[in-house]
Amino acid sequence: MKILIFLLSFTSAALLYYQLIMSLAGRNDYMSRLRRYTTLEESHEEKRKRRRDSSSFLRDILSKGIGKIRFLDGYKKRIQADLTRAHVLLKAEEFLIFEIILFSIFFLLAVMIKSIKSWPLAILCGTAGWLLPSFFLKSRIRKRMKLLNEQLGDAITMMSNSLKAGYSFLQAVDIVAEEMTGPIAEEFAVFKKEVSLGLNTEKALENLAARVKSEDLDLAITAVMIQRQVGGNLAEVLDKITETIRDRVRIKGELKAITAQGRISGMVISLLPVVLCLIIYLINTGQMSLLFTKPLGLLMLGFAGVMELTGIILIRRIVRVEI
């Protein structure tokens, strides 16, 4: 019976979370927003129904309330920067709503499974729910930056060939934005839009470097800015940068293959104590709860956490090789 209640509760929470994600994602759908102005057949009743949409109203209220919390300004700025890098069309306040909802869902599920006395596990589960969107966002940023760095060599080669054919620098950027796909085309399109709106090229390049935060792209942007100040053949400079970037990508791939065993070992060593702790807690709650209720148990947990964190840091420093 408890398993059935748990499954029903988890399914209901997952459906609620999915509905909230779809409603927020639909808010940034440009076609649906344009359709609001181009569709003339829509009845007045449908318009009133959309205005009375309770989820949209609640979302706006929560977003405004979170926006008024001043001590979260620094955290919201970091989230907004990550959302921009991941190309996720959400505001920081909306992302915080996701984190709050997941914290509440995971916390309540843990309380329902093991009763209210299991507050340490409930807080741990709630914290995991809070961190889950951030992990998803960081993973999306890593994948996007990896794809962008892989595309960068081809993009610079295309720009160099365009310059050799007689195009200007901005025309070469325009060709990359139109001919290529993926994150490199998106970022160059934003750069082109900033220049077309009146921003000078140097400032737009600085914004591109700050937005992407790629060492390879920083190298290309620095070379372009120096060339614009002192002059020279930009096509030859871009050709040299392309060779350097391709060599860096090749070396990074080789290093990743060499350090794969160390990275996987560090991951297993890091997750194994936490997973074993949760399994033993579920099997024998009374014995494991001593660690959370007795002073000696809390001291042991604190010491184990410090040693675990130290091991993670040391392993990451060993397998990380700067190029």
Residue pairs with C-beta under 8 A, 6 or more apart in sequence:
2 113
5 112
6 109
6 112
6 113
9 108
9 109
9 112
10 109
13 105
13 108
13 109
16 101
16 105
17 98
17 101
17 102
17 105
19 55
20 55
20 59
20 97
20 98
20 101
21 98
23 55
23 56
23 59
24 59
24 90
24 94
25 89
26 32
27 56
28 89
28 90
50 56
59 94
59 97
62 93
62 97
63 91
63 93
63 94
63 97
64 93
66 72
66 76
66 93
66 96
66 97
67 76
67 93
72 96
76 92
76 93
76 96
77 92
79 92
79 95
79 96
80 91
80 92
82 137
82 138
82 141
83 90
83 91
83 92
83 95
83 137
84 211
85 141
85 144
85 145
85 211
85 212
85 213
86 137
86 140
86 141
86 144
87 144
87 183
87 186
88 95
88 137
88 140
95 133
95 137
98 133
99 129
99 130
99 133
99 134
100 130
102 129
102 130
102 132
102 133
103 126
103 127
103 129
103 130
104 126
104 129
105 129
106 125
106 126
106 128
106 129
107 122
107 123
107 125
107 126
107 129
109 125
110 118
110 121
110 122
110 124
110 125
110 126
111 118
111 119
111 122
114 121
114 122
114 285
118 285
118 289
120 289
120 292
121 278
121 281
144 183
145 183
145 212
145 213
145 214
147 182
147 183
147 184
148 182
148 183
148 184
148 187
148 212
148 214
148 217
149 214
149 216
149 217
149 245
149 249
150 249
151 180
151 182
151 183
151 184
152 184
152 214
152 216
152 217
152 220
152 245
153 242
153 245
153 246
153 249
154 180
155 176
155 180
155 184
155 188
156 220
156 238
156 241
156 242
156 245
157 238
157 239
157 242
158 172
158 175
158 176
158 179
158 180
159 169
159 172
159 173
159 175
159 176
159 238
160 235
160 238
160 239
160 242
161 235
162 171
162 172
162 175
163 169
163 172
163 234
163 235
163 238
164 235
167 175
169 201
169 224
169 234
170 192
170 195
170 201
173 188
173 191
173 192
174 192
176 184
176 185
176 188
177 185
177 188
177 189
177 191
177 192
178 185
179 185
180 188
187 208
187 211
187 212
190 208
190 211
191 204
191 205
191 207
191 208
194 203
194 204
194 207
195 201
195 204
199 207
201 228
202 225
202 228
205 221
205 224
205 225
206 221
208 217
208 221
209 217
209 218
209 221
215 248
216 245
216 248
216 249
219 241
219 244
219 245
220 238
220 241
220 245
223 237
223 238
223 241
224 234
224 237
224 238
227 234
227 237
248 323
251 323
252 323
255 321
255 323
259 319
259 321
262 315
262 318
262 319
263 315
263 319
265 315
266 311
266 312
266 315
266 316
266 319
269 311
269 315
270 308
270 311
270 312
270 315
273 304
273 308
277 288
280 287
280 288
281 288
281 289
290 297
291 297
291 298
291 300
291 301
292 298
292 301
